[in-house]
């Protein structure tokens, strides 16, 4: 955790960087979004892979609810996939 003074200085440096080199800042921002997208993809794959076990252990209703949530998540990831590249 940064102190208030350090946080203020960090925000000032970030603002100056954003103003002085917007291309670098945009490229850096894209890398963060790409990393977030990879983690979300990994989580989705793990949840889809665990679905059969979850259905057996928690019952068909829980499995059906999980399928609906995962299908919606997969659809959203497919729709926004260009943002993570």
C-alpha positions, 0 to 999 in steps of 0.5 A: 500500500502506498502512502498518500504522498506516494500515491499522489506522485504515482498518479502525477507520473502516470498522467505525465506519461499518458500525455507525453507518450500516448502510444506507449500508454495505449500499448501498455493498456492493451497488454493488461487487457490481454492478460485479463482476457487470458485469465478469464479464458483459463477460468472458463476452460476450467469451469467447463472441464469441471462441469461433469463432476459438478453435475454428478456431485451437486445434482442436475439442477446445479449442473443445468444452472452452471451450463447456463452461466457458462454459456452466457460467459462463453458468448460474452467472451466470443463477442468481446474477443477482439478487445483482448488481443 
